[in-house]
Each structure stands twice: as C-alpha cells, then as structure tokens.
Amino acid sequence: MTALLEVNDVTKRFGGLTAVKNATFKLEKGEFTGILGPNGAGKTTLFNLLTGFMQPTSGSVTFNGAPLRGLAPYKVVNSGMARTFQLCRPFVGMNLLENVLVACMSPRAHQDHDKEERARHLLEQVGLGGRGVEPVETLPYGDLRRLEIARALATRPDLLLLDEPFAGLGSSEIEPLAHLIKKLHREENLTILLIEHKLREFMALVSRVIVMNFGEIIAVGPPEEIVKNPKVIEAYIGKTEDADASA
C-alpha cells in the first residue's frame, strides 16, 4: 500500500545554517501524527517545505503518489494538502462567510455546487454557526483559530497540517478546540499532521510522534514510548550529568 505522504531525505539550508537535515518519514491515510520539538527544531520549516512555501535544498516529497517539488502553495492545496498557520491569516475586510467562501473555490471543491451552503455548513461544523456576517476583524483569537480550520476544510483536503492550533489560547479554549480536532479526524476521514507545544493535549490527540531537534528527526513512535525515550528527554531537559553539574 502506497503511503499518502512520503518525505525522503529532505534537507533545507539557509547559507551555513541547516534548518532541516535529512528528514525521512511516511504518513499513511487516516493517521493522526504529531511533530514535537523545542523551539527552533525545524518543525515549521518542515511544514513550509511540505506545502510549497519553501523548496528543499535536497530530497523529495511525494503526496498521493505525485512529486511536490517545485509546486507553488496553491498547487499543493489543489493536490489535496491544506494547512493552518501559527499566526492566523484571515482575509481582512471580509466577514466570516466570505472568508470561507474564498476557500470553497478550490478546484477540489468542484462537487460543492452550492458554495454558500457549504461555507455555512463548515462554520457550523467548527462552532461558528450563525455568525457568518460578522467582520473577521472583530473575531476573538480563539474563534480565528476555528475560522482557519474551516477555511482549510473548505478545500476538501486529504491531509490537514495544523501548526500550533492552541497557541495563544486560554485553558478554557484549548479543550473544546482539541475535541473539535479529534472529531474532525474521526468523522471527516482526515489524515492530520500536528505541530503543538501543549504537551498534554498533543499526546492525547496523536497516535504517532515524530520528534525533531536541531533540524533532525531524533525519534519516531507512539506517545507512550516517546515520553520515555532518552534522546527526547535530553532534547527537552538536557543530559542528566549537565543538570547535576549545575545543581
């Protein structure tokens, strides 16, 4: 069985800095996988390489059996991959419904003959039902996160990439959003790749974890194994002898 996404030996250099080094992994259809790592580990750079916002220095990315190298971001979306961003990027000057309607124009959404009905359904699905006429500028940050997800879903993706969806949210907002993401994975038959720093919610959502540090993948496995992995522990808290020496 061919993997939905295959990342083979992908490297990205910026001058003398190697941001991602020899990244290799696969995603099977229906998986919920997370990418974990300290700040600066290369996680968002890897997302940018997958979605066409950056091109790799070397290596290859194959999605749905087709190579992605050289494709512009909109062509990656048209191939069936959608993403959200660390910082929300709504279309200002538009209301919520219009923001989702723009995404409904994706070629993959051609079967949605009534675009407005589809957009209203998506707003309802992410908990923003009945609020389509609200200007996007008035939306609280937690609701902007939900709008981002609705716009990504409007393109009818096979793979959804979520870049820190809980960033900037209070504890009362995180749990309902985590529940929504879990529900979407189950009901929409989505494959999801998640970056997140909120470890409790992260580990509760994903079935497999890819750990990065200094641009390299240092561990891959289920959450219960990852939390015990010595390389992962070292990446987050340092070597035991270093800690003892500073005590």
C-alpha positions, 0 to 999 in steps of 0.5 A: 500500500502506497503511503499518502505522504512520503518525505525522503531525505529532505534537507533545507539550508539557509547559507551555513545554517541547516534548518532541516537535515535529512528528514525521512518519514511516511504518513499513511491515510487516516493517521493522526501524527504529531511533530514535537520539538523545542523551539527552533527544531525545524518543525515549521520549516518542515511544514513550509517545505511540505506545502510549497512555501519553501523548496528543499535544498535536497530530497523529495516529497511525494503526496498521493503518489505525485512529486511536490517539488517545485509546486507553488502553495496553491498547487499543493492545496489543489493536490489535496494538502491544506494547512493552518498557520501559527499566526492566523491569516484571515482575509481582512475586510471580509466577514466570516462567510466570505472568508470561507467562501474564498476557500470553497473555490478550490478546484477540489471543491468542484462537487460543492455546487452550492458554495454558500451552503457549504461555507455555512455548513463548515462554520457550523461544523467548527462552532461558528454557526450563525455568525457568518456576517460578522467582520473577521476583524472583530473575531476573538483569537480563539474563534480565528483559530476555528475560522482557519480550520474551516477555511482549510476544510473548505478545500476538501483536503486529504491531509490537514497540517495544523501548526500550533492550533492552541497557541495563544489560547486560554485553558478554557479554549484549548479543550473544546478546540482539541475535541473539535480536532479529534472529531474532525479526524474521526468523522471527516476521514482526515489524515492530520499532521500536528505541530503543538507545544501543549504537551498534554493535549498533543499526546492525547490527540496523536497516535504517532510522534515524530520528534525533531531537534536541531533540524533532525528527526531524533525519534519516531513512535507512539506517545507512550514510548516517546515520553520515555525515550532518552534522546527526547528527554535530553532534547527537552531537559538536557543530559542528566550529568549537565543538570547535576553539574549545575545543581 
